[in-house]
Amino acid sequence: MEVMADALILVVEDNEDIREFIEESLLSPAGYQVHSVKHGIQAVEYLEQHDPDLVITDYHMPQLNGLELLQRIQQRTPGLPVIMMSSERSELLVVEAMRSGAADFLIKPFDQDTLMRAVQSVLEGEPSFPETQTRPSSESGRRVRELETLIRIGRTVTEVLDLDETLMRVVEAAVQLTDAEEGSLLLLDAEGGDLYMRASKNFDEDFVKTFRLRVRDSLAGQVIETGKPILLDEGSPQKIKTAYLVHSLIYVPLRARGKIIGVLGVDNRKAGRLLEQHDVAVMTALADYAAIAIDNAQLFQASEEERSKLETILAQTENGVIVVDEDNRVVMINSSAERIFGVRGDYEGLSAAEVFDHERLLEFLRFDQHGSYKDELELEDGRVFNVVRSPIRNIGQAVVLHDITHFKELDRIKSEFVTTVSHDLRSPLTAILGYIELIEQAGPLNEAQTGFVERVLMSVEQITALVTNLLDLGRIESGLDTSKEQADLAKLAHYALDGLRSTARTSKVELQVQIADALPAVYGDPVRLRQMISNLLDNAIKYTPEGGRVVLVTEAEDDQVILQVSDTGPGIPASDQPYLFDKFFRASNVPRDLAGTGLGLSIVKSIVEQHQGRIWVDSQIGEGTKFTVVLPAISG
């Protein structure tokens, strides 16, 4: 072995035994000048004062690893060759070292001849990995070429959505890396059970289109059934039920989500280089990439189909849908919402304020992660929409608008009708009551006539109560009651109780009261709030049998005031409870002779809602009923 005269080699190795072995046992006896250091920082300091002909460096070192040292050398002295050593068998590390400019890469442990050949080759200007060399002469060079190809295919799988292009690149890479003549990717037909050619290299196009291979009694089918690769390297032509003869062949399975979906193969028809076991490993890596690409494509296709369905649904629905992210930027507006607000153009990514000029809508769209919210939105043209805002995790929130203009108009007409009729009924009712009084003044009545008059009076009272309730309900629902102030719910509860104590005594029902001290005030109409409590108490007394009990409880919790009215009455059937607050609804187990208009609870619910509160009922047959009202308290 000839030695370059006066060649100076810098050895960078933190392991003292290896450093002495390289310097004293290999390089110095071979005639090289050698200087050794313990780590990268010392190497950098040495290089500032000296110009060696070659650097041999370990990868794992304290303070500055081999790659970092290599990069510094390339910056300072671009032409200085570097041989890197490592005990780490990392393919990515080899590729990274070569890309950073390493002349060669040695895997520890290595023998004397390997190191000396690498040193001589590098010093003579013939590194193991010249960039222009299409097929490296050394085994390490071939390995790097394979790794670079695999990395390139991996990037293709993650970056390219075109499945045909990706699979074609995989097959081309398989042919290139194995020096095969032909390559094919066969997929299993789920319906027919045969294999068909999904991608190919150097096959006739007509052959590819008509190719079908049965799984049974074929080498490719054997790979499907066993899940193990097959290497055919006998060197003599064999017909393998593929309609062509081959000298050597490799089939490896394609696995996706735990199932074998096909086979990746290469073959040589002519006598020449036989395929080897090392080629099987390369093919297996490529097959994994192909399987990932197929799986990604299927997932992408499925997601695109679902997205298309969702877009179609949102486009066709009559409800307006607006989605914004957590920064209040528009994610989506469906066509109905576009028509409602006259939105046009490319608005995705813009802030809601840049797209919409409706202040009330912008209030709805401002991000709020504290649950859903419902309200009504009226436009300048008179249209009214029911608006529901719902948070969407990891996206933002959606606002859905349902046009209720028609229903609002019907409700207005109904309210006007009820109010008109109710007012008009008062005049004849007043006249009836007046004539009943005149009958008594006209002369004495017999027993039958007195009974008739009493029935008329009772009916008039019922109609009067109905008219009064209808008028109250109309005023409450229309929002005419605007005289709200700071109200003491405890005091209003006492007033309501005082007005019903005589009714409770007459009905022989016990009244129990548990009103908390220092109950916070609420903001509302005292008259309507007292009416709400009175209606609940009157209802409870009315449906509680003699000897029963009605309990009124008030308490404060956080920033809310809670009022509960419970009784020991017959209870309400579960099937009736959803309709309990509907107008004119009465439970199915109410006795027919028990008077009532069916409007009391409707009035209660309307009052509660007008005060931004909530009401619900808990009831069991035979165990009684409890109504719970929650109203917001005035803070501070």
VENKA-V276506 format. One record per run of one state. SS is the DSSP state (2 for helix, 1 for strand, 0 for the rest). FROM is the first residue (numbers start at 1). TO is the last residue. If there is no record, write none. Layout:
ss=SS from=FROM to=TO
ss=SS from=FROM to=TO
This chain:
ss=0 from=1 to=7
ss=1 from=8 to=12
ss=0 from=13 to=15
ss=2 from=16 to=27
ss=0 from=28 to=32
ss=1 from=33 to=37
ss=0 from=38 to=39
ss=2 from=40 to=47
ss=0 from=48 to=53
ss=1 from=54 to=58
ss=0 from=59 to=65
ss=2 from=66 to=76
ss=0 from=77 to=80
ss=1 from=81 to=86
ss=0 from=87 to=90
ss=2 from=91 to=99
ss=0 from=100 to=103
ss=1 from=104 to=107
ss=0 from=108 to=111
ss=2 from=112 to=123
ss=0 from=124 to=138
ss=2 from=139 to=159
ss=0 from=160 to=162
ss=2 from=163 to=178
ss=0 from=179 to=181
ss=1 from=182 to=188
ss=0 from=189 to=194
ss=1 from=195 to=201
ss=0 from=202 to=204
ss=2 from=205 to=210
ss=0 from=211 to=211
ss=1 from=212 to=213
ss=0 from=214 to=218
ss=2 from=219 to=226
ss=0 from=227 to=229
ss=1 from=230 to=232
ss=0 from=233 to=237
ss=1 from=238 to=239
ss=0 from=240 to=244
ss=1 from=245 to=246
ss=0 from=247 to=247
ss=1 from=248 to=256
ss=0 from=257 to=258
ss=1 from=259 to=268
ss=0 from=269 to=276
ss=2 from=277 to=316
ss=0 from=317 to=319
ss=1 from=320 to=325
ss=0 from=326 to=328
ss=1 from=329 to=333
ss=0 from=334 to=334
ss=2 from=335 to=341
ss=0 from=342 to=350
ss=1 from=351 to=351
ss=2 from=352 to=355
ss=0 from=356 to=358
ss=2 from=359 to=365
ss=0 from=366 to=372
ss=1 from=373 to=378
ss=0 from=379 to=383
ss=1 from=384 to=392
ss=0 from=393 to=395
ss=1 from=396 to=403
ss=0 from=404 to=404
ss=2 from=405 to=442
ss=0 from=443 to=446
ss=2 from=447 to=478
ss=0 from=479 to=484
ss=1 from=485 to=487
ss=0 from=488 to=488
ss=2 from=489 to=506
ss=0 from=507 to=509
ss=1 from=510 to=515
ss=0 from=516 to=521
ss=1 from=522 to=524
ss=0 from=525 to=525
ss=2 from=526 to=542
ss=0 from=543 to=548
ss=1 from=549 to=557
ss=0 from=558 to=559
ss=1 from=560 to=567
ss=0 from=568 to=573
ss=2 from=574 to=577
ss=0 from=578 to=599
ss=2 from=600 to=610
ss=0 from=611 to=613
ss=1 from=614 to=620
ss=0 from=621 to=623
ss=1 from=624 to=633
ss=0 from=634 to=636
